[in-house]
């Protein structure tokens, strides 16, 4: 038995700087889970076209389930199969987190107060199909059906005609089943932190070459947090002389327009702020560079996770203290086109920078509750500001599940604003009436 335990620990410890193919990657994740069973939870969220598992390792004090007040965070890598750096540095991040727990006070507090989900590869078929590593481009970018997974999600601006792939569907269901607050997806081919929106129209300001979300200030902060904690991303030099990125960040649309991207989908339909991290000029660099990539990104990966504790969080309950799911909770002045709602436990999480905000909680059919909050910089406490809302007149766990349609929501908004002004007022009036009578 002792020998068995020692073997498990050595499996978890022996992570070298090389590329890990499917069998090795699975063995490593299983070894880590076996060595740290109370700190980790390993599960597959689905399968690729060729039937490979889409593994996710969850780390935290309560790894198997969501706990009230503890935000959910995720990293996803290798959605383009030939962009490989993220796949390997996420394995090293796992190694660093499990071996630092209870030894490093910061990592210990981070894991005690955050549930961290790590998916080293979203496109294992593409990775295995990349037989000749190349800095620029191979067919391994796509999944087995030849689809680009980062063009495969429903789009908020135009109808995405791509048929949804098994890998994409698995991630969409995963987002639906967890209360993710913050996320990043790891790519290669450039050195920059790119943020929402990737697509856009006149409503989001694309006429000025920038597609602005209602939380643009938060996204800029998130992108800068990564870039400025990275060894060189903040310098903004890019990968060739033609392209520079001031501060090492860019609005996705400003860089190049993209339909059906994962980060916009997370933000609009998943209530999760996601940015795209381009980590290497070379998509599939030689193995002997992997250690340097890990060192360059290590601090940034940790600092970025801490940002999940920005802003304000809490529960919405009825007069008996029962949670109210599907209550709308948003900060005034930054409405989401698909309103952010409470989860099954009546919880909300809003990522906001320090400052004064009016938070509006609405249960359809009842008067809104408004609360002015002063949000401090609470990241050091590993907890966002806590503020609960109670609806004294609501006594049932009512409020039917309100799902946002997967249609191009911003397209409708653009049509409404392009129409004559009275039409817009009629639209607002209709919406208000609908909310009152629901």
N, C-alpha and C positions, 0 to 999 in steps of 0.2 A: 504493500500500500504506500509506504513511504517513497519507494522508487517511483510509483505512479505519480505521486504528488510532485516529486522533484522533476519528473519528465514534463508535467504540465507547466510548471513554473519556467522550465528552460524553454519550452515552446513559446511562452509569452515573452520571455526575455530575448530570445534569439531572433531579433528582427534586424536583418542587414539591409544595406542600401543597394537594393537591386530591384528589378521588376518582378512582381509576384503574379504569376498566371492564376487562372481560376482555382485550381486545386490547392495551390499554396496559400492563396488569399483566404479561402474557406478554412483551411487548416489553422491558419494564424488566428482568425476571428474566433474559431471554436476553442482554440488553446487559451486565448485571453479570457473568454467567458468561463471556461473551466477553472482557470486560476483565480478569477475574481468574480465568483458567482453572485455575491451580494451587491456588487457595484455595477454589474453589467447585465444586459439582456440582449440576446442575439435572436433575431427573427428575419425571415424573408418576407418582403412585402409583395412579392409576385415573381413572375418568371419572364425571361427574355424570349424573343421569338424562337431561339434554338433551345429553350428550356433551362437556361442557367438561372440559378436563384439570384434575386436582387437583395443582397444581404444588407441589413442595417444593424449596427451595434449601438445600443442605447446605454449611456453612462449617467450615473447619478445616485443619490442616496436612495431613491425609490425608482429603480430602473424599469420595473415592469408595468407601472401605470401612472397616469397623470395624478398629481396631488394638487389640491386647491392652493393657489398662491405661488406655485412653482412654475415659471414659464418654460415653454418647450422651444428648443433651438435645434437647427439642423445644418449640416454640411453635406453637399452632394458633389461628387466628382465624376469625371470620366464619362459625361453624357455624350461627348464626342469621343468615340473609342480610341482615336489616335492622339488624343490630348491627355498625356499620361502622368504629368507631374503631380496633379492633385490626387490621383489614385494612391500614389506612394506616400505623399506627405500626410495624408489622412491616416494611414496605417501608423506612421510615426507619431502623429498626434495622439492616437489611441494609446500607444505605448507610453508616451509621456504622461498622459492623464492618469492611467492606472498605477504607474510606478510612483507618481508624485503624491497620490492621495494619502492623507494622514502623515505625509513627510513635509510637504510644502503647504504652509497655512493658506496661501492664496488659492491654490488649486483645490485644496480641501473645502474651502468655503464656496468656491465656484461649483463644485460637484454636489455639495450639500443643498445648494439653493437653485440649481438649474438642472433641467433634464436635457441632456445633449444626445442628439441622434446623428450618427455618422454613417453615410452610405459611400463607401470607397468607389464603387462603380455603378453607374446607371445603365451603361452600355457594354456589358461584358462580351457580347458577341463581336462588337466592333473592335474591342481591344484584341481579342483572339484572332480576328481576321487581319490585323495589321502585321503582316509577315516581315516586311522590310521597314523598320522605323525610318521616319523622314521628318525633317524639320518643318516642312511646309504643308503637305496635304497627302492623305491617302484615302482609299475607299473605306477604311476602317472608321472614318468619321461617322458614317451612317450606321443604322441598325441593320439586321439581316435582311429586312425588306427594302433596304435602300432609302430609308427615310431619315431625315435630319431631326433628331428628337427635340432640338431647340427651335424648331419651326412647327412643332406638332401639337401645341396646346391651343385651346380656345383663345381667341383674340378679342380684346375689348374694343377694337377699332374697326375691324373688317372681318367678313366671313372667312374663316380659315378652312379651305377645302381639303386639306390633308386628312387622310383617315387616321384616327387615333390609334397609336401603336400599343402593344401590350406593356412596354416599359413606361410609356406616358400614362396609360390608364392606371397602372400600379401606383405611380407617384401622385396622380390626382386623387385616388382613393385614400392614400396615406395622408395627404394634406387635409382631406375631409374628415378623417378619423382622429386627428390630433389637433391640439390647440397651438399650432406653431405661431410664434411671435416674430422670430427673426431667423434669417437663413442666408446662406451664400452658396453659389454654385461655382465650381472651380474648373477653369478652362486653360487653354494654352494657345500660343500664337501671337501674344502681345504681352505688355506689362502695364496693366492699368486696372483700376477698380471702376466698373461701369454700373450705373444705376438707372432705375425706372424713370420714364417710360422708354421702352425700346421702339414702340410704335407710337402713332399719335395722329392728331388732326388739328384743325384750327382752334378747337376748344382747349387743347392743352398747349397751344402756343407754337405749333410747328411752323407757322408762317415766319417765325423768327429763328427757325432752325434748332429749336430746343423743345422737348416734350415734357412739360412740367406736371408732376403729380401734386396733389394737395399737401403732401408731406415732403416737398422738395428739400426743405431745410434739414430734415432728419436724414434723408438719403445722402445729402452732401456730407453731413457729419459722419455717417456710417462709412462711406467710401473713403473719406480722409482718415478715419480711425485706422482702417486697414493700411492704406498707403503710407501713412506717417509712422507706423510701427513696423513696416517692412524695411529690409536693409536698403533698398534703392528705389522702390516704386514711386515714392514721393518726389523724386528728382524729375520725373515726367519726361525723361528723354525718349521714351518709346523704343522701338526696335530698329528703326532706320531713320535717316535724316528727314524724311518727309513728314513724319508724324510725331508731334509732341503733345503731351497731356499735362497742362499746368496742374501741379500738386499730385500728379499721378492718378487723376480721376477724370471721368467723363460721363455726361448724360448719354444714355444708350442711343437715343435717336440722333443726337448731335454727331455721334461717331458714325453710325450707319443704321438705317431703318431696318427693322426686323419684325416679321409677323409671326405670331404663334410662339413667342418666347416664354420660357419658364418663369423668369423673374416677374414679368407683368402679370402672369396668371396667379402667382403666389399673392401678389399685392391686391389685385382686384377681387379674386374669388376665394383666396385662402386666408385673408386677413393677416398675411405674413409679409413682413418687409424683407425682400431678398435683393442682394446685389450679385453681380457677376464678376468674378475675380479672374483676370487673365494673368497667369503666373510665370510664363516663360516665353521668350521670343521663339524658341524652338518647340514645336508641338510634342515631339517624342525625342527628348535629348538622350545622349549616352548615359548609361548607368553611373559612370563615375562622377556625374554632376549632381546626383540625387541628394547627397549629403549636404552640399552647399544650398540646394533649394530648400531643404528642411530648415537649415540654420537661418536662411534669409526670411522665411515665413513664420517661424515658430512664435515669436512675440506677437506678430500681427494676428495670427489665428486665435491666440488666447484673448488678446485685448478686444477683438471683434465679438467673441462670445459674451464678454461682460456687458456689451451694449444692450443685451436683451433685458437688462434691469433699468433701462431708461424709462422715464415717464410715470404713468399712473396705472394702477390695477385695482381690482376689487370685485365685489359680488353685488348682484342685484337680487333682492329678496322681496317676498310679499309680507303682509302684516304678521304672519305666523313664522317668519324666518325661513320659509321655503324658497329655494333658488328659483329665479324666473329665467328660463332659457329664451333665446331669441329676442331679448330686449335690445333695442338699438342704443349703443353708447358711443358717442363721438365728441370730439372737441369742436366747439363752435368755430366756424370759419374754415374748417377743413373737412367738409363732408365727403365721404367716399361714395363713388357712383353706385357701388353695391354696399349698402350701409353695414358697418361693423356691428356684429351682434354677439350677445353672450352665449357661452357654450351650455352644455347640459347642466353644469353646476352653477349656472347663472354668473359665470366669471367673464370679465373683460380685461384686456390688456391693451393699452394705447402707448405706443412709442412716441414720446415728445421730448424735446430739448428743455432744459431748465427754463422756467418762466411762469407767467400767470396765464391761466386758461380757464374758460368756462366749459365745464363738461356737462353734456346734455344726455340724460338717460330717458328713453321713451319706451313705454309698453303700449303697443297699438290699442287705441280705445280709451286711454287714460291720459291725464295731463302730464306733460313732461316734467322731470325734476332737473333743475339747473343747479350747479354747484361751482363756485369759483374756487380754484385750487392754485396754490403756489407750489410749483414743482421744483424741488431742489436737485442738485446733482447727487443722485443717490447710488451711483454705480458702485462706489466703494463699500456700501452696505450690502451689496448683492441683493437688493430688493427695491423695486420701484415704489414710489409713494403709494400708500394704500388708502383708497376711499370707497366705501360701500354706499349703495343706494337702497332705500327701502320704500316700497309703494304700499302705503297703509290701506288704501282702498281695494287693492288687488288681493283676493283671498285664494284664488286657485292657481295651480301651476299651468295656467293657460298659455296663451300666445302660441298659435300654431307655427310649426316650422315654416319659415319664410326663406325659400331658397332663391337666389338670384338666377335669372335665366342665363344660359351660356351664350347669349346672342351678343353681337358687338354693341355694348352699352353706350360707348362714346359716340358711335355713329348716330344713334337716336338723338343724343344731346346736341350734336352738331347740326342735325336737321332742324331741331327745335330752335336753336339760336339763330339759324340762317333764315328762319321764317319771320314773318312780320312780328313786331314786338308784342302786340296783344295776345298772339298765340302762345307766347312763352308764359304770360300771366295766366292764361287759361290752363296751361299745362300744370303750373304750380298749384292752381286752385283745385284741379282734378286730383292731383297727388295728395294734397292735404285732405280733401274730402274722402279719398280712398282710405287713408290712414285712420280717420275718425270713425268711419263706418265698418272697418275690418273687424 
